[in-house]
């Protein structure tokens, strides 16, 4: 596990890439509580994803789990994560560190229950 200083350096470098891709916060025409800091929410999202914890188990050094979850939801809907992915790929390509001779696509497979749908089953040959 990297040191705390190294963790902060990595987070700062990730934040520098993500920050320009975030949508602006909508205004509060009727006032209300100010939005939680985007960088703090980003740090909470990274922490949650790296440690595979529940959103409601966020340590108190981050905004609440609900706040981080909502920000993740909003940024997902705004297309932030695919944009980050594309930016990283562009950086790797510019640095000559992107090797596309062999690519993998991650996927999840679910088995068909009880042999799958009836239309997909082959008829038994009667003898």
RAGIPE-V840234 format. One record per residue. N is the residue number from 1. RES is the residue in one small letter. PHI is phi in degrees with one decimal (999 if undefined). OMEGA is omega in degrees with one decimal (none if undefined). NEAR is the number of other C-alpha atoms within 8 Angstrom. Layout:
# RAGIPE-V840234
n	res	phi	omega	near
N	RES	PHI	OMEGA	NEAR
N	RES	PHI	OMEGA	NEAR
This chain:
# RAGIPE-V840234
n	res	phi	omega	near
1	x	999	179.9	2
2	x	-64.7	178.3	5
3	x	-68.7	-179.8	6
4	x	-61.5	179.1	6
5	x	-64.0	179.5	6
6	x	-66.3	176.4	8
7	x	-58.8	-179.3	9
8	x	-66.8	177.1	8
9	x	-61.4	179.2	8
10	x	-63.1	179.3	8
11	x	-62.6	179.4	9
12	x	-63.2	178.9	8
13	x	-68.3	176.2	8
14	x	-64.1	-178.1	8
15	x	-61.9	179.1	10
16	x	-60.7	179.0	8
17	x	-80.4	-173.8	10
18	x	-82.5	-172.5	10
19	x	-50.8	-178.5	7
20	x	-66.7	-176.4	6
21	x	-93.9	-177.1	9
22	x	-78.9	176.0	8
23	x	-72.8	177.8	6
24	x	-69.0	177.9	4
25	x	-71.9	176.9	5
26	x	-68.7	179.9	4
27	x	-70.3	175.7	4
28	x	-104.4	-176.0	6
29	x	-64.7	-178.8	4
30	x	-103.0	-178.0	4
31	x	86.5	179.4	5
32	x	102.5	-178.2	5
33	x	-68.0	177.7	4
34	x	-69.2	178.8	4
35	x	-64.1	173.0	5
36	x	-66.4	-179.0	8
37	x	-59.0	-179.6	6
38	x	-59.7	-177.8	6
39	x	-65.2	178.2	7
40	x	-64.9	177.3	10
41	x	-65.8	177.9	14
42	x	-60.7	178.1	10
43	x	-60.9	177.6	10
44	x	-65.5	178.7	13
45	x	-64.7	178.5	11
46	x	-60.8	179.8	8
47	x	-61.4	-178.8	8
48	x	-62.9	-178.3	12
49	x	-69.1	-178.8	8
50	x	-72.1	-175.6	6
51	x	-104.4	177.1	6
52	x	50.7	177.2	6
53	x	-100.0	174.6	8
54	x	-74.3	-180.0	7
55	x	-58.9	-177.7	10
56	x	-78.6	177.8	7
57	x	-105.3	-179.1	7
58	x	-65.1	176.0	13
59	x	-63.3	-176.6	5
60	x	-67.7	178.8	6
61	x	-75.4	177.4	4
62	x	-110.7	169.8	10
63	x	-58.9	-176.7	12
64	x	-58.3	178.1	9
65	x	-59.6	178.9	11
66	x	-64.3	179.3	8
67	x	-63.7	178.9	10
68	x	-63.5	178.6	14
69	x	-62.4	-180.0	10
70	x	-63.2	179.1	8
71	x	-64.5	176.4	9
72	x	-60.5	178.2	9
73	x	-60.0	-178.3	8
74	x	-65.7	-179.7	8
75	x	-69.0	176.2	12
76	x	-65.7	179.3	9
77	x	-62.7	-179.5	7
78	x	-83.0	178.1	7
79	x	78.5	-177.9	8
80	x	-65.8	-172.3	12
81	x	-67.3	173.9	8
82	x	-62.2	178.0	7
83	x	-66.2	176.9	9
84	x	-63.4	-180.0	11
85	x	-58.2	179.5	8
86	x	-63.9	179.1	8
87	x	-64.1	178.6	9
88	x	-64.7	178.1	8
89	x	-62.2	177.2	9
90	x	-62.8	178.2	8
91	x	-62.4	179.1	8
92	x	-62.9	179.9	10
93	x	-65.6	179.4	9
94	x	-63.4	179.7	7
95	x	-85.1	-178.5	7
96	x	72.6	-176.8	7
97	x	-105.8	-179.0	7
98	x	-106.4	-179.4	8
99	x	-108.8	-176.3	6
100	x	-100.7	178.4	5
101	x	-68.0	179.2	4
102	x	-139.8	-178.1	5
103	x	-124.6	178.1	5
104	x	-127.8	176.1	4
105	x	-116.8	-179.2	4
106	x	-83.9	179.7	4
107	x	-152.4	176.0	4
108	x	-115.3	179.9	4
109	x	-117.6	177.2	4
110	x	-121.9	-179.4	4
111	x	-73.3	176.9	4
112	x	-78.1	179.9	6
113	x	-79.2	176.4	5
114	x	53.1	174.3	4
115	x	82.6	178.4	6
116	x	86.5	-177.8	8
117	x	-69.1	-177.3	6
118	x	-60.5	-178.0	5
119	x	-68.3	-178.2	4
120	x	-92.7	-179.1	6
121	x	-76.8	176.6	8
122	x	-85.1	177.7	4
123	x	-71.9	178.1	4
124	x	-72.6	178.5	4
125	x	-81.5	179.4	4
126	x	-87.8	-177.9	3
127	x	-104.6	none	2
